[in-house]
Each structure stands twice: as structure tokens, then as C-alpha cells.
Amino acid sequence: MIDSIYSFEKRLDEEHEIGAQLVSFGASITFHLQDVSYCSPDIINLSGKNANGEELQLIQHVSQLSVLLISMRKLGEEPVRIGFKLQQAFKEQA
């Protein structure tokens, strides 16, 4: 997932940042993806902000996770980029 996020972000322009649409829920939930973390042995945390800037966090078992990465207009002055940060954190844990 980390490599997919990094590759996706490399294709974005300066007006867009990575977003996620959760595809495992009945209603469509789209948000600006700002962090991904892992809780051993099998829990993934996705956090970010919705279109109104409200913070959200999803805690889900890895077997239930389906995420559609999407391009979203940035919320702030600079687009948020998390791919490189996630790669570095993963390497430090290995």
C-alpha cells in the first residue's frame, strides 16, 4: 500500500493531493488521506480530513480494507504528500 501511495503521489500536480475513497462501505466516503499507520498484527489506521476540513480516522482489519486512491484539490497552500514519509517509517521499522 505504501508503494502504491508513493507512486500515485508522484503523478499529482501541485494543485492536488492524495485522497481516498473507501469502497467497503454502503455510502461513499471520500477524504484527503494524510496518514497511514499499522498496528500489529493486522490493523490499519487511515486518517485525514473530509471536504469540510473535519478530521477523520478509520481503524480497520487488513482483510477488510479496500481503498480507491483518488486525486483531490488540495485543502491548504501546499499539497500534503505522505508517500515518502511512509516509506521512510517502514524502512526504519524493518
C-alpha positions as CSV (number, residue, x, y, z in Angstrom):
1,M,0.0,0.0,0.0
2,I,2.9,2.4,0.8
3,D,4.5,1.9,-2.6
4,S,1.1,2.5,-4.3
5,I,0.6,5.7,-2.4
6,Y,4.1,6.9,-3.3
7,S,3.6,6.1,-7.0
8,F,0.2,7.8,-7.1
9,E,1.5,11.0,-5.5
10,K,4.4,11.2,-8.0
11,R,1.8,11.7,-10.8
12,L,-0.1,14.6,-9.0
13,D,0.4,18.2,-9.9
14,E,0.9,21.0,-7.2
15,E,-2.9,21.7,-7.1
16,H,-3.8,18.2,-6.0
17,E,-3.1,15.8,-3.1
18,I,-3.9,12.2,-2.5
19,G,-7.4,11.3,-1.4
20,A,-9.1,8.1,-0.6
21,Q,-12.5,6.7,-1.2
22,L,-13.5,3.8,1.0
23,V,-15.1,1.2,-1.1
24,S,-16.2,-1.2,1.6
25,F,-19.0,0.9,3.0
26,G,-22.5,1.3,1.6
27,A,-22.2,5.1,1.4
28,S,-19.3,6.7,-0.4
29,I,-16.8,8.2,2.0
30,T,-14.1,10.4,0.3
31,F,-11.4,12.2,2.2
32,H,-7.9,13.7,2.0
33,L,-5.5,11.0,3.1
34,Q,-2.9,12.4,5.4
35,D,-1.5,9.4,7.3
36,V,-1.5,5.6,7.2
37,S,-0.3,3.6,10.2
38,Y,-0.1,-0.1,11.1
39,C,-1.0,-1.6,14.5
40,S,0.5,-5.1,14.8
41,P,-0.6,-7.7,13.9
42,D,-3.3,-6.8,11.4
43,I,-4.9,-3.3,12.0
44,I,-4.6,-0.4,9.5
45,N,-5.3,3.2,10.5
46,L,-6.2,5.7,7.8
47,S,-6.5,9.3,8.9
48,G,-7.2,12.6,7.1
49,K,-9.8,15.3,6.5
50,N,-13.1,15.3,4.7
51,A,-14.0,18.1,2.2
52,N,-15.1,20.3,5.1
53,G,-11.7,20.0,6.8
54,E,-13.1,17.8,9.6
55,E,-10.7,15.2,10.8
56,L,-11.5,11.5,10.5
57,Q,-9.8,8.2,11.2
58,L,-10.6,4.7,10.0
59,I,-9.4,1.7,12.0
60,Q,-9.9,-1.5,10.1
61,H,-8.6,-5.1,9.9
62,V,-6.3,-5.6,6.9
63,S,-8.6,-8.3,5.4
64,Q,-11.5,-5.9,5.2
65,L,-9.6,-2.9,3.6
66,S,-10.4,-1.7,0.1
67,V,-9.3,1.8,-0.7
68,L,-9.6,3.7,-4.0
69,L,-6.8,6.3,-4.3
70,I,-8.0,9.5,-5.9
71,S,-6.7,12.9,-6.8
72,M,-8.3,15.7,-4.8
73,R,-7.9,19.5,-4.9
74,K,-5.6,20.5,-2.1
75,L,-7.0,21.9,1.2
76,G,-4.2,24.2,2.1
77,E,-1.4,26.3,0.4
78,E,0.8,23.2,-0.2
79,P,-0.4,19.8,-1.1
80,V,0.0,17.1,1.5
81,R,2.4,14.3,0.5
82,I,2.6,11.2,2.6
83,G,4.2,8.5,0.4
84,F,7.9,9.4,1.1
85,K,7.2,9.8,4.8
86,L,5.5,6.3,4.9
87,Q,8.4,4.7,3.0
88,Q,10.9,6.1,5.4
89,A,8.9,5.0,8.5
90,F,8.5,1.5,7.1
91,K,12.3,1.2,6.4
92,E,13.1,2.3,10.0
93,Q,10.8,-0.4,11.4
94,A,12.3,-3.2,9.3
